[in-house]
Amino acid sequence: MSEAFDEDAIYRWSATEKWEYRTVFYNLDGELDASPRPDFYAAAKASVGRLASGKTVAEEEGMAALFLFRH
C-alpha cells in the first residue's frame, strides 16, 4: 500500500485552507451589485418546463426544481 504514495509529494486537504477569491457581486462601494433572484427563477422555470414537457424525469431534476421555486 505504501508504494502507491510518493513520499516526496506534498499532500494537502484544501477544504481547510483559506482561498482568496475575486469579489464578483459587490461593486467598489461595497454595495450588492447583483441579485440572484432572477437567476433562481429562470433556472427553476427552465427545469420545471423540462419536467412538464417530459424532456427529463423528476428523479433527475425534480428536487432541484422544487428547491429553486421554494427559495
N, C-alpha and C positions, 0 to 999 in steps of 0.2 A: 504494500500500500504506500509506503514512503517513497517508492520510486516514481509515483505519479506527480509528486510535488518538487518543484525546483527550489532548492534550499537558498539560492541567491536571489530569488524573486521577492518582491515586496507585496504581500497580500494585505488588502485593506477591506474594510467594511464601510462603504460610502454612506450608509444610512446614518452614521454617527458623525459625519463630517459636516462642517458648515460650508455651504456653497454660496458663491457670490452670483447674484442674478441681476440682469439689467432691468431697471424699472420700466414696465410696459404700460400699465393702466393709469399712471399718475403723471400729470404734467409737471413742469418745473416749479410751479407754486405749491405743489403737494396736494392738489385737488384731484379728485377722481375724474379721469378723462374719458372713461368708457363705462358702459353698463352692460352686464352680462344678460340682463333680462330679455332683450330681443333675440339674442343668440340662443338662449334656452328655449324660447318659444318656437323659433324657426326649426331647431333640431327636433323638438317634440312633435311639431306639426308634420315634418317630413317623415319621422319614424311612424307616427300613427297613420299617415297616408299609406305608407308601405304595408302596414299591418292590415288596413281596411281593404286594400286592393289585392291582397293575397300574394304580394311580392316577397314577403318574409313571413315568419311564423312567430307567435308570441314567445316561444322558448328562446328566440334569438334577440328580439328587440322589445318584447312586452314590458319587462321590468324597467328598462331604461326609459321607455316612453312614459310609463306611469310616474317615475321619479321626476322627469323633466316637467310634466304637466303639473304635478303637485307643488313643485318648487319654483 
